[in-house]
Amino acid sequence: MFVGYKMYITYVTDILRKIYPNEEKYLSLFAEYQSKILEDAFSQAHEGLRVARDGASEILKASTFEGKKTFYLPLRVSSLTAYFPDLLKMGEVAELFQLGWRASDEGDAEGRPYIHTAQPWQLYAWLATRPGHVQLSIYRINLTNRGISPLFAAVSKSWRQKWSKEDAIMKVLVYYKKGEVRPLLTWWLGDGSVKWSFVDKRHYKLRLTVKDEYKRLIVAQLGAYSERRERYVYIPGGKRLFKALIDAAGPYGKLLDALQAHKWLYLKSIDRPRRRGKKAFSGPRIDNVVKIGDIVMKLRVVFNEGGSLYAERYVKTYQEAINLANKLKELGISPKIYKKATSYGVYISTKELKKLTEKDEMLKNRVKEFLENKSKNLPEKHNRVIQKLRKRLAI
């Protein structure tokens, strides 16, 4: 995992040195500093996870955010101060991009702007709007079902924080209503929620994850709409808004291209040629019926990046969905409900399904059989998703 991060840093540094040759020296030094803190974090993580495996699991901590529990390994923080060059020379225009970061991921550390992220591209994208001296550190390692990831922290030593979170959000909204979308772009880079199935179907939706305290404000100010039970707000504008964000980025967009930032690539999906005359791949039809307790449901594979396996069932009314979900909760799991056009879906996530297969050998064999049959006659990239799922489910 750490090798992958170092490879990304090397890749990005090489690209940026070609684009900004006058800053080659500073970019190389910054990459060296990043490598140093990664090596230190790797050394601590290796030892900490070894101790945890040997029985001292109390060194692992847990945090809960939006109802989801995450385990992590706290590290002995070793920080260093590095210099990130002013690549874009934006002058006063930088403030427009800074506003969006402040509205999203940027915090206030005793009057200094800071950011925490597990995604290196976000660190670079933020620093491009806050160039200068920055204190870097990795203070914990997150443990997820996809592996482990370091959490980078960066505190700007060259800038002072000018806005509260609410002030920044209000300013972004005011600018947006005036036709200025650059603050919205960096808000998206921070709080944007990518769902590739939207753009695959040519549904160009800009979806932000926001706290409930800001949701009503954004909906009222922008005519946006939100999901009642989720912290999502959809900014209106569709493909036209995607294009406006790309055009407004200017030189910043060139940097995002180099970083291969997935949220930026999501916007640029409007340039993908439309495939005509071909139906989306669904794979061979196989028996997907499964019994969860005494409830008949159907298994469904989602061929996204990491792969997902759901057990689901549709009912006509919300009350029926509640009743069904309550029965499933008796099995010690947390099912979810979602609204469709004319029905309600109740589904069990991959994580919850794994809990059930660990306790029910018959269910485990049924899921294994389903995935084995599903993998037949699939293209290689879809087969890789099936193999990932089997590994996650330990079947």
C-alpha positions as CSV (number, residue, x, y, z in Angstrom):
1,M,0.0,0.0,0.0
2,F,2.7,2.5,1.0
3,V,4.6,1.6,-2.2
4,G,1.5,2.6,-4.2
5,Y,1.5,6.0,-2.5
6,K,5.1,6.6,-3.2
7,M,4.7,5.5,-6.8
8,Y,1.9,8.1,-7.1
9,I,4.0,10.8,-5.6
10,T,6.9,10.0,-8.0
11,Y,4.5,9.9,-11.0
12,V,2.8,13.3,-10.1
13,T,6.2,14.9,-9.4
14,D,7.6,13.9,-12.7
15,I,4.5,15.2,-14.5
16,L,4.5,18.5,-12.6
17,R,8.2,19.1,-13.2
18,K,7.5,18.9,-17.0
19,I,4.6,21.3,-16.8
20,Y,6.2,23.7,-14.4
21,P,10.0,23.4,-15.1
22,N,10.8,26.6,-13.2
23,E,9.6,24.9,-10.0
24,E,11.4,21.6,-10.5
25,K,13.7,22.0,-7.5
26,Y,10.9,22.8,-5.1
27,L,8.7,20.0,-6.4
28,S,11.5,17.5,-6.0
29,L,12.2,18.6,-2.4
30,F,8.5,18.4,-1.6
31,A,8.3,14.9,-2.9
32,E,11.3,13.9,-0.7
33,Y,9.6,15.3,2.4
34,Q,6.4,13.4,1.6
35,S,8.4,10.2,1.2
36,K,10.1,10.7,4.5
37,I,6.8,11.0,6.5
38,L,5.4,8.0,4.5
39,E,8.4,5.9,5.5
40,D,8.1,6.8,9.1
41,A,4.4,6.0,9.0
42,F,5.1,2.7,7.4
43,S,7.6,1.8,10.0
44,Q,5.2,2.6,12.8
45,A,2.2,0.9,11.1
46,H,4.2,-2.3,10.5
47,E,5.1,-2.5,14.2
48,G,1.7,-1.5,15.5
49,L,-0.2,-4.0,13.4
50,R,2.2,-6.7,14.4
51,V,1.5,-6.0,18.1
52,A,-2.2,-5.9,17.4
53,R,-2.0,-9.3,15.7
54,D,-0.2,-10.7,18.7
55,G,-3.2,-9.9,20.9
56,A,-2.8,-6.3,21.9
57,S,-5.8,-5.2,19.9
58,E,-6.5,-2.3,22.3
59,I,-4.0,-0.2,20.4
60,L,-6.5,0.0,17.6
61,K,-9.1,2.8,18.0
62,A,-12.5,3.3,16.5
63,S,-14.3,6.4,15.4
64,T,-17.9,6.9,14.1
65,F,-18.9,9.3,11.4
66,E,-22.4,9.5,9.9
67,G,-23.3,6.2,11.5
68,K,-20.3,4.3,10.1
69,K,-17.6,2.9,12.3
70,T,-13.9,3.1,11.2
71,F,-11.0,1.5,12.9
72,Y,-7.6,3.1,12.8
73,L,-4.1,2.9,14.3
74,P,-2.9,6.1,15.9
75,L,0.7,7.0,15.1
76,R,3.3,8.9,17.0
77,V,3.1,12.1,15.0
78,S,6.3,13.2,13.4
79,S,5.8,16.3,11.3
80,L,8.1,18.4,9.1
81,T,7.8,21.7,7.4
82,A,8.0,21.7,3.6
83,Y,7.6,24.3,0.9
84,F,5.1,23.9,-1.9
85,P,5.7,26.3,-4.9
86,D,3.1,28.7,-6.3
87,L,2.6,26.7,-9.5
88,L,-0.4,28.6,-10.9
89,K,0.5,32.3,-10.1
90,M,-3.2,33.1,-9.6
91,G,-2.8,36.2,-7.4
92,E,-6.2,37.4,-6.0
93,V,-8.1,34.8,-8.0
94,A,-6.7,32.1,-5.7
95,E,-9.3,33.3,-3.1
96,L,-12.2,32.0,-5.2
97,F,-10.7,28.5,-5.1
98,Q,-9.8,28.8,-1.4
99,L,-13.4,29.6,-0.6
100,G,-14.6,26.3,-2.0
101,W,-12.0,24.3,0.0
102,R,-13.0,26.2,3.1
103,A,-16.7,25.3,2.5
104,S,-15.7,21.6,2.3
105,D,-12.6,19.9,3.7
106,E,-10.5,22.8,4.9
107,G,-10.5,23.5,8.7
108,D,-9.1,26.1,11.1
109,A,-6.0,25.2,13.2
110,E,-5.5,28.2,15.5
111,G,-6.1,30.6,12.7
112,R,-4.2,28.6,10.1
113,P,-5.9,26.7,7.2
114,Y,-5.5,22.9,7.3
115,I,-6.7,19.8,5.6
116,H,-6.9,16.1,6.4
117,T,-7.2,13.6,3.6
118,A,-6.4,10.0,2.7
119,Q,-6.1,11.0,-1.0
120,P,-2.8,12.5,-2.2
121,W,-4.4,14.2,-5.2
122,Q,-6.5,16.3,-2.8
123,L,-3.4,17.4,-0.9
124,Y,-1.8,18.7,-4.1
125,A,-5.0,20.3,-5.3
126,W,-5.5,22.1,-2.0
127,L,-1.8,23.2,-1.8
128,A,-2.0,24.7,-5.3
129,T,-4.5,27.2,-3.8
130,R,-2.5,27.6,-0.5
131,P,1.2,27.6,-1.8
132,G,4.0,28.3,0.6
133,H,5.3,26.7,3.7
134,V,3.2,23.9,5.1
135,Q,3.5,21.5,8.1
136,L,3.1,17.9,6.9
137,S,2.3,14.8,9.0
138,I,0.6,11.5,9.0
139,Y,-1.1,10.9,12.4
140,R,-3.0,7.7,11.8
141,I,-3.6,4.8,9.6
142,N,-7.2,3.9,8.6
143,L,-8.1,0.3,8.4
144,T,-10.8,-0.4,5.8
145,N,-12.2,-3.5,4.0
146,R,-10.1,-2.4,1.1
147,G,-6.9,-2.3,3.0
148,I,-5.0,0.4,5.0
149,S,-4.5,4.1,4.1
150,P,-2.5,6.9,5.7
151,L,-4.3,10.0,6.7
152,F,-2.3,13.0,5.6
153,A,-2.5,16.3,7.5
154,A,-1.3,19.6,6.2
155,V,-1.3,23.0,8.0
156,S,-0.5,26.1,6.0
157,K,2.1,28.3,7.6
158,S,1.9,31.0,4.9
159,W,-1.8,31.8,5.1
160,R,-4.3,32.9,7.7
161,Q,-7.8,31.6,7.9
162,K,-10.3,34.3,6.8
163,W,-13.6,32.5,7.0
164,S,-15.8,30.3,9.2
165,K,-17.3,27.3,7.5
166,E,-20.7,28.9,7.3
167,D,-19.4,32.2,6.0
168,A,-17.5,30.3,3.2
169,I,-20.6,28.3,2.2
170,M,-22.7,31.5,2.0
171,K,-20.0,33.2,-0.1
172,V,-19.9,30.2,-2.5
173,L,-23.7,30.3,-2.9
174,V,-23.7,34.1,-3.5
175,Y,-20.9,33.7,-6.1
176,Y,-22.8,30.8,-7.8
177,K,-26.0,32.9,-8.1
178,K,-23.9,35.6,-9.8
179,G,-22.5,33.1,-12.3
180,E,-19.1,32.6,-10.7
181,V,-18.6,28.8,-10.3
182,R,-14.9,28.6,-9.4
183,P,-15.6,28.3,-5.6
184,L,-18.2,25.6,-6.4
185,L,-15.5,23.6,-8.3
186,T,-13.3,23.3,-5.2
187,W,-16.3,22.7,-3.0
188,W,-17.0,19.8,-5.3
189,L,-13.4,18.6,-5.1
190,G,-13.7,18.4,-1.4
191,D,-17.3,17.3,-0.6
192,G,-18.3,16.0,-4.0
193,S,-19.8,12.5,-4.1
194,V,-19.0,10.6,-7.3
195,K,-21.4,8.0,-8.6
196,W,-20.2,6.8,-12.0
197,S,-23.5,5.1,-12.8
198,F,-25.0,8.6,-13.1
199,V,-22.7,9.6,-16.0
200,D,-22.7,6.2,-17.6
201,K,-26.5,6.8,-18.1
202,R,-25.8,10.4,-19.1
203,H,-27.4,11.7,-15.9
204,Y,-25.1,14.6,-15.1
205,K,-25.7,15.1,-11.4
206,L,-23.4,17.2,-9.1
207,R,-23.9,15.6,-5.7
208,L,-22.4,17.1,-2.5
209,T,-22.2,15.6,0.9
210,V,-23.2,18.2,3.4
211,K,-24.2,18.3,7.1
212,D,-27.9,18.6,7.9
213,E,-27.4,22.1,9.3
214,Y,-26.4,23.4,5.8
215,K,-28.7,21.3,3.7
216,R,-31.8,23.5,4.0
217,L,-29.7,26.6,3.4
218,I,-28.3,25.2,0.1
219,V,-31.6,23.9,-1.1
220,A,-33.3,27.3,-0.4
221,Q,-30.5,29.4,-1.9
222,L,-29.9,27.4,-5.1
223,G,-33.1,25.6,-5.8
224,A,-31.2,22.4,-5.2
225,Y,-32.9,19.2,-4.1
226,S,-31.8,16.7,-1.4
227,E,-32.3,13.1,-0.3
228,R,-34.4,13.0,2.8
229,R,-32.5,10.3,4.7
230,E,-29.1,11.1,3.3
231,R,-26.7,14.0,3.5
232,Y,-26.7,14.6,-0.2
233,V,-27.6,17.8,-2.0
234,Y,-27.9,17.9,-5.8
235,I,-26.8,21.2,-7.5
236,P,-29.0,21.9,-10.5
237,G,-27.5,22.5,-13.9
238,G,-26.7,19.1,-15.4
239,K,-24.3,18.9,-18.3
240,R,-24.3,22.6,-18.7
241,L,-23.0,23.0,-15.1
242,F,-20.3,20.3,-15.7
243,K,-19.1,22.3,-18.7
244,A,-19.1,25.6,-16.8
245,L,-17.0,24.1,-14.0
246,I,-14.5,22.7,-16.5
247,D,-14.2,26.0,-18.5
248,A,-13.9,28.1,-15.3
249,A,-11.0,26.0,-13.9
250,G,-8.5,27.5,-16.4
251,P,-4.9,26.7,-15.4
252,Y,-6.2,24.9,-12.3
253,G,-7.8,22.3,-14.6
254,K,-4.4,21.5,-16.2
255,L,-3.1,20.7,-12.7
256,L,-6.1,18.5,-12.0
257,D,-5.5,16.6,-15.3
258,A,-2.0,15.9,-14.1
259,L,-3.2,14.7,-10.7
260,Q,-5.8,12.4,-12.4
261,A,-8.3,13.5,-9.7
262,H,-11.3,11.2,-10.0
263,K,-13.7,14.0,-9.1
264,W,-12.3,16.1,-12.0
265,L,-12.5,13.2,-14.4
266,Y,-16.1,12.7,-13.4
267,L,-16.8,16.3,-14.6
268,K,-14.9,15.6,-17.8
269,S,-17.0,12.6,-18.6
270,I,-19.3,14.9,-20.6
271,D,-16.6,14.5,-23.4
272,R,-16.9,10.7,-23.5
273,P,-18.4,9.6,-26.9
274,R,-21.8,8.1,-26.5
275,R,-21.9,4.4,-27.3
276,R,-24.6,3.6,-29.7
277,G,-26.3,0.3,-30.6
278,K,-24.8,-1.6,-27.6
279,K,-26.6,-2.6,-24.5
280,A,-25.0,-2.4,-21.1
281,F,-23.3,-5.7,-20.1
282,S,-25.4,-7.6,-17.6
283,G,-23.8,-11.1,-17.8
284,P,-25.6,-14.4,-18.2
285,R,-28.9,-14.9,-16.4
286,I,-28.6,-17.2,-13.5
287,D,-30.7,-18.2,-10.4
288,N,-30.2,-15.4,-7.9
289,V,-32.8,-16.3,-5.3
290,V,-31.6,-16.7,-1.8
291,K,-33.3,-17.3,1.6
292,I,-32.2,-15.0,4.4
293,G,-33.8,-16.4,7.5
294,D,-37.3,-17.1,6.3
295,I,-37.3,-14.2,3.8
296,V,-36.8,-14.8,0.1
297,M,-34.5,-12.2,-1.5
298,K,-32.5,-11.9,-4.7
299,L,-28.7,-11.5,-5.0
300,R,-27.3,-8.8,-7.3
301,V,-23.7,-8.0,-8.2
302,V,-22.7,-4.4,-8.9
303,F,-19.7,-4.2,-11.2
304,N,-18.2,-0.9,-9.8
305,E,-14.6,-0.4,-9.0
306,G,-14.5,-2.5,-5.8
307,G,-17.5,-4.6,-6.5
308,S,-20.6,-5.0,-4.4
309,L,-23.0,-7.9,-3.7
310,Y,-26.4,-7.1,-2.4
311,A,-29.4,-9.2,-1.3
312,E,-32.5,-7.2,-2.0
313,R,-36.3,-7.3,-2.2
314,Y,-38.9,-4.9,-3.4
315,V,-42.2,-4.1,-1.8
316,K,-45.0,-1.7,-2.6
317,T,-45.3,0.5,0.5
318,Y,-42.9,2.1,2.9
319,Q,-44.6,0.4,5.9
320,E,-43.9,-3.0,4.2
321,A,-40.3,-2.0,3.8
322,I,-40.1,-1.1,7.5
323,N,-41.6,-4.4,8.5
324,L,-39.3,-6.3,6.3
325,A,-36.2,-4.4,7.6
326,N,-37.2,-5.1,11.2
327,K,-37.4,-8.8,10.5
328,L,-33.9,-8.7,9.0
329,K,-32.6,-6.7,12.0
330,E,-33.6,-9.7,14.2
331,L,-30.8,-11.6,12.4
332,G,-28.2,-9.1,13.8
333,I,-27.7,-7.1,10.7
334,S,-28.5,-3.5,9.5
335,P,-30.5,-3.6,6.3
336,K,-31.2,-0.4,4.3
337,I,-34.3,1.0,2.6
338,Y,-34.4,3.1,-0.6
339,K,-37.2,4.6,-2.7
340,K,-37.8,3.6,-6.3
341,A,-40.3,5.2,-8.7
342,T,-43.2,2.9,-7.7
343,S,-41.8,0.8,-4.9
344,Y,-39.4,0.5,-2.0
345,G,-36.2,-1.6,-1.9
346,V,-34.8,-3.3,1.1
347,Y,-31.3,-4.5,0.7
348,I,-28.4,-6.1,2.7
349,S,-25.0,-4.7,1.9
350,T,-21.9,-6.8,1.2
351,K,-20.6,-6.2,4.7
352,E,-23.8,-7.2,6.4
353,L,-24.1,-10.2,4.0
354,K,-20.7,-11.4,5.1
355,K,-21.9,-11.4,8.8
356,L,-24.7,-13.7,7.8
357,T,-22.5,-16.1,5.8
358,E,-20.1,-16.4,8.7
359,K,-23.0,-17.8,10.8
360,D,-25.0,-19.7,8.2
361,E,-23.1,-22.4,6.2
362,M,-26.0,-23.1,3.9
363,L,-26.2,-19.4,3.0
364,K,-22.5,-19.2,2.5
365,N,-22.6,-22.2,0.0
366,R,-25.5,-20.6,-1.8
367,V,-23.7,-17.3,-2.2
368,K,-20.6,-19.2,-3.3
369,E,-22.6,-21.1,-5.9
370,F,-24.2,-17.9,-7.2
371,L,-20.8,-16.1,-7.6
372,E,-19.3,-19.2,-9.3
373,N,-22.2,-19.3,-11.8
374,K,-22.1,-15.5,-12.3
375,S,-18.4,-15.6,-13.2
376,K,-18.9,-17.9,-16.1
377,N,-18.7,-16.3,-19.6
378,L,-17.9,-12.9,-18.1
379,P,-15.3,-10.5,-19.5
380,E,-12.0,-10.4,-17.7
381,K,-12.6,-7.1,-16.0
382,H,-15.9,-8.3,-14.6
383,N,-14.4,-11.5,-13.5
384,R,-11.8,-9.6,-11.5
385,V,-14.7,-8.0,-9.6
386,I,-16.2,-11.4,-8.8
387,Q,-12.8,-12.6,-7.5
388,K,-12.6,-9.5,-5.3
389,L,-16.0,-10.1,-3.9
390,R,-15.1,-13.8,-3.1
391,K,-12.1,-12.6,-1.3
392,R,-14.0,-10.0,0.7
393,L,-16.6,-12.6,1.7
394,A,-14.0,-15.3,2.4
395,I,-15.8,-17.8,0.2
